[in-house]
Amino acid sequence: MQKLVILGKIFSDINRVKILALLKREQRLCVCEICDTLDLSQPLVSRHLKQMREAGLLHTEKSGKWISYSLEENNILDFLLKSIKKEAQSLPSLIKCMK
């Protein structure tokens, strides 16, 4: 359940959604490209990227001083739906109405 809450928080911020959309469109970007394109500060973008990386949404690749970011191979929506289905199995049995 905690993973779903974390993902919900990621999708609740417009800047994180814009970063995800930009990564979906461009495939691979560095922090400066994201900052310049979306007119956001570097610390803000780095903080968002860290949260998304920790949630398992991003893949990073280091080349010298540069780190490039891309979306993980799994489709984010498929990942969310599979996570919801998996978590639903751990819920207690349904208590039916006594009508």
C-alpha angles and dihedrals in degrees: 000000000000091000091056092050090052091049090048090055091050092053092045093071118078094211093053090049090050091050091050091048091049091049090048090053099041099032096213131029141164123228094258092055091052092046094049096043096048096032093236129141119260095239091052094049092046091051091050092047091050091053092048092046091051089050090056097247099115138058119207130204122189121210112175107304093343127091118195123201130211136166117269114258095254117086108252095225092049088048092052093048093047090048092051091049091049093048092046089063091060094055119104119265115279116267106217124219114262095228 
